[in-house]
Amino acid sequence: MSCRRRVVVTGLGVVCPLGSDLATLRHALREGRSAVRPIRGFDAAALPVRIAAELDGFDARNYLDKKDRKLLKMMARVVQIAVAASRLALDDAQLKTPLADPNRLSVVFGIGTIPGDPADLGPACRASFDSARGTIDLKKWGREGMAELPPMWMLNHVPNMASCHVSILHDARGPNNTITQSDVAGLLALGEAMNVIQREAADVVLAGGADTRTSVIPMIRYPMFVQVSHHQDPPWATPRPFDRDRDGTVLGEGGCVMVLEELDHARARRARIYGELVGFAAGFDRGRSGQGFSRVIHTALQRAELEADQLDQVNAHAPGTREDDAWEARALAGVSAPVVAIKSYLGNLGTGASSTELAASLVGLVEGWRPATLNHDNTDPDCPVWVARHVEAIQRDYVLKLSATEQGQCAALVVRRWAD
């Protein structure tokens, strides 16, 4: 290993459709239980897609001290998920805040577009509607519509509000950053957090991502430009990563925040360690040939001082769309490790996906088992990867986590099982 400061994972805070505690997540993965079901958060009868992976009974008040609950009126649902996951991560790490030196605590999140609530936007739209033309009159919007918006509406929907609220709640005075690069943002956040510690700007970083794509507006918006699965009977039989019969992704909500910590700092307080971040790379695959993505993968392995045959598993991006899965499979040519696709359980959590999916591998890694991929029955010839179909004992100590966007941004992170 190099002489750089070493970065380890000491806490996991997961808020996802399979549950908001690690024990529930662990059991669901062991049992092969999907979180995809008919939409219950609103009446989806008029939508072409009526299944999703929703949070069940999430209430952000349960994760805040009573004195801080008044802040919830200034938090969109995505921000509330990030705040809750941060609280869970710190509790899991048994790390009390504020730290002795709050300047050494940093926050780096991947957050995407925060969807608006029709209850907030409806009155403004009605006030601005031109019934004769059937459109919004922008002059009426400026003159009458904007006055109908809640006073804090715009502030509540700025992506960096998640890291701001978490920093305020935990007195984190170190580097504070928000990455808004669609689905890959959560993994980019973990890579940046690793860099923050290695360049000695912080000793502890709260890093990860959160998203919601299951409310009314995202459920209308995403099917317009993303291949969303129409296989709805039964709901849990989709998505189908790398499968010949896959027809699209399933939208979900949730996220995960990790406590990343400099190794000596963790040892000094005798922290439990899940794993060590040992290699990261990011790039852009113009044209999505697979060559650029492959270069990112092998750069991450090189920085981890690792060969591809030393991997126990690839935790894939694998949204279950025709083009994205085939692109990722091309990038994995020459990597023979079993491939795990956690979106088969959770749907696509967007900017919350990468950290949550990696957490799924980590909870198995520390106990010596590898999660399976659901709904993979017939491998597509265009996706010649070794899909892990059963929960099995791990064979090696390294996990490669991948993430990407439809436009070609991609990232890879290597995590080592902790044994010291």
NORJO-V425474 format. One record per backbone hydrogen bond with DSSP energy under -1.0 kcal/mol. NH is the residue of the N-H (numbers start at 0). CO is the residue of the C=O. If there is no record, write none. Layout:
NH_CO ; NH_CO
This chain:
7_260 ; 8_274 ; 9_258 ; 12_256 ; 14_254 ; 15_18 ; 18_15 ; 24_20 ; 25_21 ; 26_22 ; 27_23 ; 28_24 ; 29_25 ; 30_26 ; 31_27 ; 32_27 ; 34_344 ; 36_51 ; 38_49 ; 46_43 ; 51_36 ; 52_250 ; 61_58 ; 62_59 ; 63_60 ; 67_64 ; 70_67 ; 71_68 ; 73_70 ; 74_71 ; 79_75 ; 80_76 ; 81_77 ; 82_78 ; 83_79 ; 84_80 ; 85_81 ; 86_82 ; 87_83 ; 88_84 ; 89_85 ; 90_86 ; 91_87 ; 92_88 ; 94_89 ; 103_100 ; 104_101 ; 105_203 ; 106_174 ; 107_205 ; 108_176 ; 109_207 ; 110_178 ; 119_116 ; 120_116 ; 121_117 ; 124_120 ; 125_121 ; 126_122 ; 129_134 ; 133_129 ; 134_129 ; 136_127 ; 140_136 ; 141_137 ; 142_138 ; 143_139 ; 144_139 ; 145_140 ; 147_144 ; 148_145 ; 152_149 ; 155_151 ; 156_153 ; 157_154 ; 160_157 ; 161_158 ; 163_159 ; 164_160 ; 165_161 ; 166_162 ; 167_163 ; 168_164 ; 169_165 ; 171_166 ; 172_101 ; 173_104 ; 176_106 ; 178_108 ; 183_180 ; 184_181 ; 187_183 ; 188_184 ; 189_185 ; 190_186 ; 191_187 ; 192_188 ; 193_189 ; 194_190 ; 195_191 ; 196_192 ; 197_193 ; 198_194 ; 199_196 ; 200_195 ; 202_103 ; 203_103 ; 204_259 ; 205_105 ; 206_257 ; 207_107 ; 208_255 ; 209_109 ; 210_253 ; 212_251 ; 218_214 ; 219_215 ; 220_216 ; 221_217 ; 223_220 ; 224_221 ; 225_221 ; 228_248 ; 231_229 ; 236_233 ; 237_234 ; 242_239 ; 243_377 ; 245_242 ; 247_319 ; 248_226 ; 251_347 ; 252_52 ; 253_210 ; 254_14 ; 255_208 ; 256_12 ; 257_206 ; 258_10 ; 259_204 ; 260_7 ; 261_202 ; 262_5 ; 265_261 ; 266_262 ; 267_263 ; 269_266 ; 270_265 ; 273_8 ; 275_415 ; 276_6 ; 277_413 ; 278_413 ; 280_411 ; 282_409 ; 284_407 ; 287_284 ; 293_289 ; 294_290 ; 295_291 ; 296_292 ; 297_293 ; 298_294 ; 299_295 ; 300_296 ; 301_297 ; 302_298 ; 303_299 ; 304_301 ; 305_300 ; 309_306 ; 310_307 ; 311_397 ; 312_397 ; 313_337 ; 314_399 ; 315_313 ; 315_339 ; 324_320 ; 325_321 ; 326_322 ; 327_323 ; 328_324 ; 329_325 ; 330_326 ; 331_327 ; 332_329 ; 334_331 ; 338_385 ; 339_313 ; 343_340 ; 344_341 ; 345_341 ; 346_342 ; 347_249 ; 351_348 ; 352_349 ; 355_351 ; 356_352 ; 357_353 ; 358_354 ; 359_355 ; 360_356 ; 361_357 ; 362_358 ; 364_360 ; 365_361 ; 367_363 ; 368_363 ; 369_391 ; 372_387 ; 379_241 ; 382_379 ; 384_382 ; 386_384 ; 387_338 ; 391_369 ; 393_367 ; 398_414 ; 399_312 ; 400_412 ; 401_314 ; 402_410 ; 404_408 ; 409_282 ; 410_402 ; 411_280 ; 412_400 ; 413_278 ; 414_398 ; 415_275 ; 416_396
